[in-house]
Amino acid sequence: MEKKANHFSGQLGFVMAAAGSAVGVGNLWRFPYLAAKDGGGLFLIVYLALVLTFGFTLLASDIAIGRRTKKSAIGAYTEMHPKWKFLGVLTFIVPILIMTYYAVIGGWITKYAVIYLTGASEAAAGDNYFTAFITSPVSPVVYALIFMAVTALIVYNGVRDGIEAVSKWMMPILLVLVVIVAVYSMTLQHTDESGQLRTGLAGLRYYLTPHVEGLTVGRFLQILLDAMSQLFFSLSVSMGIMITYGSYVKREVNLNHSVSQIELFDTGVALLAGAMIIPAVYVFSGVEGMSAGPSLMFISLPKVFHAMGKAGGFVGLLFFVAAIFATLTSCISVLESITANCVEVFHTERKKTVVTLSVIYLAASAVVALGYSLFYFEAKLPNGTTGQLLDVMDYVSNSVMMPFIALLSTILIGWVKKPSFVIEEMESSGHAFRRKKLYTVMIRYIAPVMMFVLFLQSTGILSGIFS
């Protein structure tokens, strides 16, 4: 097939592209505020333990399935077991939904990068700036369309000349930018109105120290679920992306090393993001400033950058450029997954497929961007939150479908096909699969239970039972 002539050049190209998919905007804003909320170092310990067990299991499964079948989600699950084709279809629906809003978020980030580039950062620190921007009927649509168009152009150029070529230079630059801002954050100091001096190093200490004061079993379970959901969404598993990317990997590539390198890159960026954001917020806003939650990136951080003085404009620019790279590489992988499935299912030519999908998603991005103005509504979601159009799409794809798909895939691999289906592929290049026993225990016994609990928690069923 035409698509399979389109593959990664080797291990480095695959790892950079897969890491680019895994390192998304969630690493830069969601991980730091969860770490601050969930006991600092305690959250980090739980998260790292899950990366090495739960994350590794789902990531290895998706990549191995992709390379073994040489197909994307629908074709891969159909080949594994024809009666499980429905799981491939469900997996295909997830990126279809995510693609409707990912470019919108990318547009928001691009807008802020432009603000800092043009020296208008003081305006971004205003209380109502973000709300005024997203409720505008023009500006967020324009930025979403620009971001979507850039994504489409890269995917149009193919796997090696588009996705791999961009990821190979974008990911190292992202890492360098995050390190620069993290180091700078640790040098900060500020005396508040009460005369208390707060330093970046004290903020780093707060981030790394396990806070176990008043810890209960219920609280620990919530931290475990937060870490699990963050890891789950961060690694791009259960949405067909890693199956698609796996199908482009050459037979001689060592999948064991590849999985470890993707885990390391993704987790490293998340940990550095915490070291970049938490000390800075701590210095200028104290412990209270870290409770901003999802509004951290667009409301709290611009205030922190403004408080830094002249340097804040430059640091803010570096941060939002890094966020653009993280969002763009993830957005590319989502569109590529949809493209690959369409090419296989409908037997269409790749470039024509990308053009058709681009037109559809340019329109979808515009509609979702208008979800805060022209198409505004409020929907009560089962997990207790109230959301608009973007939140509804995000909730259905991330909180309902992805945990459900992961649950079904662990049952399929662990009990229907047996773990050997993945283990054989991990060893097919002649390299030993050192975590073979761990993989077998995780995929058969632990991961299904964890995914079931996460599904109940994400959909609000768990809180309903214990309320």
ZATOR-333755 format. One record per residue (C-alpha): x, y, z; residue in one letter. Coordinates in pm, 1 decimal. Layout:
<nodes>
       c1       c2       c3 r
        X        Y        Z A
...
</nodes>
This chain:
<nodes>
       c1       c2       c3 r
      0.0      0.0      0.0 M
    108.4    356.5    -67.5 E
     87.2    448.8    300.1 K
    335.0    185.2    409.9 K
    600.5    312.2    170.1 A
    578.4    618.3    391.9 N
    773.8    531.6    706.1 H
   1014.7    674.9    961.4 F
   1378.7    670.0    856.0 S
   1487.1    491.4   1174.9 G
   1470.0    482.3   1553.4 Q
   1556.4    850.9   1609.9 L
   1293.0    974.1   1367.0 G
   1027.7    750.4   1523.4 F
   1118.1    844.1   1882.3 V
   1117.3   1218.4   1806.5 M
    780.3   1198.4   1629.6 A
    624.7    975.2   1898.1 A
    769.0   1190.8   2177.0 A
    630.5   1494.7   1996.2 G
    289.1   1334.8   2000.3 S
    320.2   1244.6   2368.3 A
    456.0   1583.5   2478.2 V
    147.4   1798.3   2444.5 G
      7.6   2107.0   2606.2 V
    -98.1   1889.7   2903.1 G
    268.2   1845.7   3000.5 N
    316.4   2221.5   3023.3 L
      6.0   2327.7   3215.3 W
   -183.7   2028.8   3354.0 R
    110.5   1841.1   3504.9 F
    246.5   2137.4   3709.5 P
    -87.4   2233.2   3863.0 Y
   -166.6   1870.4   3949.2 L
    175.8   1836.4   4113.7 A
    115.0   2152.6   4316.8 A
   -235.8   2037.3   4413.9 K
   -145.5   1677.4   4495.6 D
    139.6   1703.9   4742.1 G
    438.3   1800.9   4524.0 G
    696.2   1523.9   4552.6 G
    428.2   1274.8   4656.3 L
    255.6   1323.2   4319.8 F
    592.2   1291.2   4141.8 L
    671.2    958.2   4311.8 I
    327.6    816.9   4226.2 V
    353.1    947.4   3868.5 Y
    698.9    798.0   3806.8 L
    586.8    461.1   3945.0 A
    290.4    463.6   3705.3 L
    509.2    563.9   3407.6 V
    730.1    257.8   3460.6 L
    435.3     16.3   3491.8 T
    100.6    135.6   3362.5 F
    231.5    383.0   3099.5 G
    489.6    140.6   2965.6 F
    225.1   -131.7   2927.7 T
    -19.5     74.5   2721.3 L
    254.3    240.9   2513.9 L
    429.8    -87.7   2430.1 A
     94.5   -245.0   2339.4 S
     -7.0     27.6   2094.1 D
    331.5     50.0   1920.7 I
    375.2   -328.6   1895.7 A
     22.1   -374.8   1757.9 I
     92.4   -109.5   1493.8 G
    421.4   -259.8   1377.0 R
    297.7   -618.2   1385.5 R
    -15.8   -550.4   1178.0 T
    132.1   -262.4    971.1 K
   -210.5   -101.6    996.3 K
   -379.6    185.5   1177.4 S
   -641.1    138.8   1451.2 A
   -939.3     -0.2   1256.0 I
   -732.3   -236.3   1042.4 G
   -508.1   -339.1   1333.6 A
   -790.4   -441.7   1567.3 Y
   -974.7   -613.4   1280.5 T
   -665.7   -818.7   1198.7 E
   -612.9   -905.8   1565.8 M
   -969.8  -1033.8   1597.7 H
  -1247.9   -959.3   1341.3 P
  -1512.1   -947.6   1616.0 K
  -1315.5   -666.8   1782.7 W
  -1325.3   -435.5   1481.1 K
  -1564.8   -215.7   1683.1 F
  -1273.3   -132.4   1915.9 L
  -1076.9     -0.2   1619.0 G
  -1374.9    212.5   1519.0 V
  -1406.9    351.6   1873.3 L
  -1033.6    426.0   1876.1 T
  -1067.8    605.7   1541.4 F
  -1346.8    827.9   1678.3 I
  -1123.3    967.6   1956.3 V
   -881.6   1164.3   1729.2 P
  -1180.9   1268.4   1514.6 I
  -1325.6   1441.8   1823.0 L
   -992.5   1574.8   1955.0 I
   -907.4   1728.6   1617.5 M
  -1215.4   1954.2   1640.5 T
  -1065.1   2152.2   1929.5 Y
   -688.4   2094.1   1944.3 Y
   -617.9   2362.2   1683.9 A
   -837.6   2602.7   1881.6 V
   -613.8   2561.9   2188.3 I
   -311.6   2589.6   1958.6 G
   -457.5   2914.7   1830.8 G
   -492.9   3051.9   2183.8 W
   -127.6   2971.4   2256.7 I
    -18.0   3126.8   1925.7 T
   -209.6   3444.7   2013.3 K
    -19.4   3472.3   2342.3 Y
    315.4   3409.7   2169.0 A
    233.2   3695.4   1929.7 V
    144.0   3919.0   2227.0 I
    483.8   3858.8   2386.8 Y
    663.4   3889.7   2053.1 L
    508.2   4232.7   1991.8 T
    580.9   4356.4   2344.4 G
    215.9   4379.0   2451.6 A
    258.5   4144.4   2748.6 S
    120.8   4396.7   2999.4 E
   -224.0   4365.7   2842.3 A
   -214.5   3984.4   2876.8 A
   -174.0   4021.6   3254.4 A
   -514.3   4192.7   3279.9 G
   -787.8   4010.1   3469.9 D
  -1030.8   3981.7   3179.1 N
   -789.4   3960.8   2885.9 Y
   -824.8   3586.8   2818.5 F
  -1203.7   3591.0   2851.6 T
  -1230.6   3891.9   2619.6 A
  -1010.9   3714.9   2363.8 F
  -1192.6   3378.3   2350.4 I
  -1537.7   3544.0   2346.0 T
  -1441.0   3756.0   2045.0 S
  -1616.6   3635.3   1726.5 P
  -1310.9   3691.7   1502.3 V
   -966.5   3672.0   1666.8 S
   -979.1   3316.3   1812.1 P
  -1120.1   3184.4   1482.5 V
   -835.7   3341.3   1282.2 V
   -567.1   3197.5   1510.4 Y
   -732.3   2852.9   1514.3 A
   -745.3   2848.8   1132.9 L
   -378.0   2948.3   1107.2 I
   -276.2   2672.7   1349.0 F
   -491.3   2416.6   1167.8 M
   -347.8   2517.3    829.6 A
     13.9   2474.7    951.8 V
    -74.7   2131.3   1095.7 T
   -235.3   2025.7    766.7 A
     65.0   2142.6    561.8 L
    307.5   1932.9    768.8 I
     89.4   1618.4    748.3 V
     39.7   1680.1    373.5 Y
    417.6   1650.1    324.9 N
    414.3   1292.9    454.4 G
    563.8   1091.4    738.5 V
    934.9   1133.0    668.2 R
    940.5   1471.0    490.6 D
    668.7   1626.3    705.9 G
    614.4   1476.4   1052.4 I
    965.1   1335.7   1111.1 E
   1146.5   1634.5    959.7 A
    956.4   1882.3   1178.8 V
    974.3   1671.1   1497.0 S
   1352.4   1618.6   1465.3 K
   1425.9   1989.3   1511.8 W
   1119.0   2099.5   1705.7 M
   1153.1   1856.7   1998.3 M
   1519.0   1936.7   2086.8 P
   1437.8   2311.1   2069.6 I
   1134.6   2255.4   2294.8 L
   1357.3   2078.4   2547.8 L
   1616.8   2357.7   2541.5 V
   1349.4   2628.2   2586.1 L
   1194.2   2447.4   2882.8 V
   1537.4   2403.2   3047.5 V
   1621.6   2774.2   2999.2 I
   1295.1   2892.8   3155.3 V
   1323.3   2635.2   3438.8 A
   1676.2   2750.8   3527.7 V
   1566.8   3115.1   3516.9 Y
   1264.3   3041.4   3740.9 S
   1497.3   2908.4   4010.5 M
   1694.6   3236.2   4018.9 T
   1385.7   3448.2   4091.9 L
   1313.6   3619.1   4422.8 Q
   1043.6   3859.7   4537.5 H
    944.6   4032.4   4861.2 T
    567.8   4053.5   4906.1 D
    365.4   4327.6   5075.1 E
    405.5   4163.7   5418.0 S
    783.7   4170.7   5379.9 G
    822.8   3796.7   5322.7 Q
   1099.3   3701.0   5078.2 L
   1016.3   3412.8   4845.2 R
   1276.0   3254.5   4617.3 T
   1261.5   3025.9   4317.2 G
   1472.0   2764.1   4495.6 L
   1217.7   2758.4   4779.8 A
    948.9   2703.9   4515.8 G
   1151.0   2418.0   4367.6 L
   1182.6   2266.6   4715.1 R
    805.5   2291.8   4758.2 Y
    761.2   2115.5   4420.7 Y
   1000.7   1827.9   4498.0 L
    916.3   1769.5   4866.2 T
    651.9   1500.9   4932.5 P
    374.4   1668.0   5134.1 H
    200.0   1396.7   5333.8 V
     45.8   1611.8   5607.0 E
   -313.8   1504.2   5671.0 G
   -294.9   1236.1   5401.4 L
   -590.2    996.3   5408.6 T
   -662.3    683.5   5205.4 V
   -926.7    873.1   5007.7 G
   -686.6   1158.5   4936.9 R
   -413.8    917.3   4823.9 F
   -658.8    743.5   4589.3 L
   -745.3   1082.2   4436.1 Q
   -373.6   1156.9   4385.0 I
   -332.8    812.9   4225.0 L
   -625.8    876.2   3990.2 L
   -497.7   1225.7   3901.1 D
   -152.3   1086.4   3820.7 A
   -302.2    799.1   3622.9 M
   -528.8   1023.4   3414.6 S
   -241.7   1267.0   3346.7 Q
    -13.3    986.5   3234.8 L
   -287.5    826.8   3030.7 F
   -363.8   1142.1   2831.2 F
      1.8   1244.1   2811.6 S
    136.6    934.2   2636.4 L
   -110.4    947.9   2343.8 S
   -231.9    593.7   2412.1 V
   -580.1    457.2   2335.4 S
   -646.7    703.4   2055.9 M
   -483.2    508.8   1773.2 G
   -192.3    750.6   1730.3 I
     78.6    518.6   1860.8 M
    -72.1    228.2   1663.5 I
    -44.3    440.8   1347.5 T
    309.8    556.1   1430.1 Y
    404.1    197.3   1516.2 G
    288.6     87.0   1170.4 S
    552.4    319.2   1018.6 Y
    841.6    168.4   1219.0 V
   1093.6    -50.2   1038.0 K
   1132.6   -412.0   1148.5 R
   1493.7   -371.4   1270.2 E
   1412.9    -88.7   1513.3 V
   1445.5   -187.2   1880.6 N
   1097.7   -120.0   2022.1 L
   1216.0   -175.8   2381.2 N
   1459.0    115.6   2358.0 H
   1205.7    324.5   2167.1 S
    936.8    284.4   2435.1 V
   1187.5    372.6   2710.0 S
   1308.1    680.5   2520.7 Q
    952.0    805.3   2457.5 I
    869.2    756.8   2828.3 E
   1188.8    940.2   2926.8 L
   1131.3   1234.8   2692.4 F
    765.2   1276.5   2784.1 D
    822.0   1246.2   3159.3 T
   1134.1   1462.9   3146.8 G
    947.1   1749.7   2981.3 V
    661.8   1717.1   3232.5 A
    902.9   1726.0   3529.4 L
   1089.1   2023.3   3380.4 L
    757.7   2202.0   3317.9 A
    687.1   2172.1   3688.3 G
   1034.6   2310.1   3768.3 A
    965.9   2592.6   3520.8 M
    618.5   2695.7   3639.2 I
    584.5   2612.1   4010.4 I
    891.1   2811.8   4136.3 P
    784.8   3116.0   3929.7 A
    424.7   3106.9   4050.9 V
    545.2   3043.9   4409.6 Y
    775.3   3348.8   4404.9 V
    509.9   3597.1   4294.4 F
    185.0   3437.6   4416.1 S
    284.0   3200.7   4698.2 G
    129.1   2859.5   4756.2 V
   -217.6   3007.0   4692.9 E
   -121.7   3099.6   4335.5 G
    -81.8   2735.2   4245.5 M
   -449.4   2659.3   4293.6 S
   -533.2   2827.8   3961.9 A
   -595.6   2492.1   3795.3 G
   -669.6   2491.2   3421.9 P
   -654.1   2873.2   3402.6 S
   -285.7   2861.1   3500.9 L
   -144.5   2901.0   3148.9 M
   -360.9   3183.8   3016.3 F
   -445.9   3383.1   3331.4 I
   -201.2   3314.8   3616.2 S
    125.6   3280.9   3419.1 L
     88.8   3611.0   3227.0 P
     54.9   3781.7   3566.8 K
    371.4   3606.4   3685.3 V
    560.9   3707.2   3369.5 F
    442.9   4066.8   3415.8 H
    566.4   4065.2   3776.5 A
    913.6   3965.7   3650.9 M
    954.9   4308.6   3492.6 G
   1144.3   4351.2   3164.6 K
   1272.5   3992.3   3165.2 A
    915.2   3866.3   3188.6 G
    836.8   3957.7   2829.0 G
   1126.0   3745.0   2701.9 F
   1056.4   3454.6   2940.5 V
    686.8   3463.4   2843.6 G
    780.1   3448.1   2475.5 L
   1007.1   3145.3   2533.2 L
    732.6   2971.8   2729.7 F
    459.1   3020.7   2471.0 F
    689.7   2925.8   2180.1 V
    768.9   2602.7   2366.8 A
    393.2   2553.1   2417.9 A
    332.8   2606.3   2042.3 I
    586.9   2333.5   1960.2 F
    433.3   2093.4   2214.7 A
     81.4   2155.2   2085.7 T
    175.3   2145.1   1717.6 L
    357.2   1809.5   1733.7 T
     55.7   1659.2   1914.9 S
   -191.7   1813.7   1671.5 C
      9.3   1671.2   1379.0 I
     -9.5   1320.8   1526.4 S
   -387.5   1345.1   1573.1 V
   -444.5   1448.4   1209.4 L
   -201.5   1181.0   1087.0 E
   -393.1    911.1   1276.8 S
   -720.7   1018.4   1114.2 I
   -554.9   1037.4    770.2 T
   -398.0    691.8    799.6 A
   -728.5    529.6    897.5 N
   -916.1    701.4    614.4 C
   -655.5    595.0    357.1 V
   -687.7    232.2    472.9 E
  -1065.7    219.7    507.6 V
  -1165.6    420.7    199.7 F
   -860.6    332.3    -17.9 H
   -807.6    698.2   -103.4 T
   -489.1    873.6   -212.2 E
   -303.0   1018.6     87.7 R
   -263.2   1381.6    -21.4 K
   -623.4   1411.4   -138.4 K
   -732.0   1265.4    196.4 T
   -528.4   1525.5    387.5 V
   -678.9   1808.3    179.9 V
  -1035.3   1682.5    237.2 T
   -979.4   1638.9    611.6 L
   -815.5   1981.2    631.9 S
  -1122.5   2149.7    484.4 V
  -1347.5   1962.9    730.2 I
  -1132.1   2052.7   1030.7 Y
  -1081.6   2413.7    929.3 L
  -1461.4   2442.1    946.1 A
  -1482.0   2240.3   1270.5 A
  -1208.3   2451.4   1434.3 S
  -1396.6   2768.9   1343.7 A
  -1719.8   2634.6   1496.0 V
  -1549.4   2524.6   1820.6 V
  -1360.3   2856.3   1842.9 A
  -1699.8   3028.6   1828.8 L
  -1821.1   2808.9   2115.1 G
  -1749.5   3092.9   2357.6 Y
  -1933.7   3356.2   2155.3 S
  -2173.7   3280.4   1868.2 L
  -2240.0   2917.3   1970.2 F
  -2214.1   2964.3   2346.2 Y
  -2404.3   2728.5   2574.3 F
  -2352.7   2568.9   2913.7 E
  -2375.4   2191.9   2956.1 A
  -2371.2   2013.1   3290.0 K
  -2126.3   1723.9   3254.8 L
  -2153.1   1393.5   3448.3 P
  -1827.1   1461.6   3636.8 N
  -1988.2   1764.8   3802.2 G
  -1834.1   2036.9   3585.9 T
  -2007.6   2279.4   3351.0 T
  -1867.7   2306.8   3000.7 G
  -1899.5   2474.7   2663.5 Q
  -1859.4   2318.1   2317.9 L
  -1483.2   2261.0   2351.1 L
  -1523.4   2113.3   2700.1 D
  -1794.3   1873.5   2580.8 V
  -1572.9   1741.2   2296.5 M
  -1280.0   1709.4   2537.7 D
  -1489.6   1532.6   2801.6 Y
  -1636.7   1274.6   2560.1 V
  -1299.4   1192.9   2399.5 S
  -1066.1   1208.3   2701.6 N
  -1279.9   1124.0   3003.3 S
  -1523.0    871.1   2855.5 V
  -1384.2    708.7   2541.6 M
  -1010.7    680.8   2611.4 M
  -1036.2    499.3   2948.7 P
  -1307.8    274.2   2801.5 F
  -1092.2    190.2   2497.2 I
   -788.9    120.6   2717.0 A
  -1000.6   -110.8   2934.4 L
  -1122.2   -307.4   2630.5 L
   -775.1   -324.3   2472.3 S
   -622.0   -469.7   2790.6 T
   -893.9   -737.7   2789.5 I
   -833.0   -811.9   2420.2 L
   -454.5   -836.3   2455.1 I
   -442.7   -990.2   2802.2 G
   -718.5  -1249.5   2773.3 W
   -831.7  -1295.6   2410.9 V
   -508.3  -1272.2   2207.4 K
   -279.1  -1332.3   2510.1 K
     25.6  -1114.0   2599.2 P
    249.6  -1316.9   2365.9 S
     97.3  -1124.3   2072.0 F
    276.9   -808.6   2187.4 V
    580.3   -978.5   2347.1 I
    669.8  -1157.2   2020.6 E
    664.8   -825.1   1834.3 E
    876.0   -651.2   2099.4 M
   1138.4   -926.4   2049.1 E
   1102.6   -960.9   1670.1 S
   1403.4   -733.9   1600.7 S
   1625.6   -975.1   1795.1 G
   1633.7   -765.9   2113.2 H
   1534.3   -901.9   2454.3 A
   1212.7   -770.8   2613.5 F
   1345.0   -721.5   2969.0 R
   1013.4   -613.5   3117.7 R
    829.8   -916.8   2976.8 K
    706.4  -1051.3   3312.4 K
    599.0   -706.6   3429.7 L
    414.6   -654.3   3100.8 Y
    223.6   -982.2   3137.0 T
    111.1   -908.6   3493.2 V
     14.4   -549.8   3406.6 M
   -181.0   -622.7   3086.3 I
   -375.0   -916.3   3235.2 R
   -445.0   -816.0   3592.9 Y
   -348.8   -464.1   3704.0 I
   -413.8   -242.2   3399.0 A
   -774.2   -363.4   3341.3 P
   -864.5   -288.4   3703.9 V
   -691.1     52.4   3693.0 M
   -862.9    144.3   3368.5 M
  -1202.5     40.2   3504.3 F
  -1155.5    259.6   3813.2 V
  -1030.0    550.6   3599.2 L
  -1333.1    515.8   3371.6 F
  -1569.5    524.2   3671.6 L
  -1387.1    825.5   3814.7 Q
  -1361.5   1018.3   3486.0 S
  -1729.8    976.5   3407.9 T
  -1835.9   1082.2   3758.3 G
  -1982.0    739.1   3842.5 I
  -1727.6    678.3   4120.2 L
  -1800.0   1005.3   4298.8 S
  -2171.4    932.9   4259.8 G
  -2130.6    598.2   4434.3 I
  -1937.8    745.8   4728.9 F
  -2133.7   1071.7   4760.9 S
</nodes>
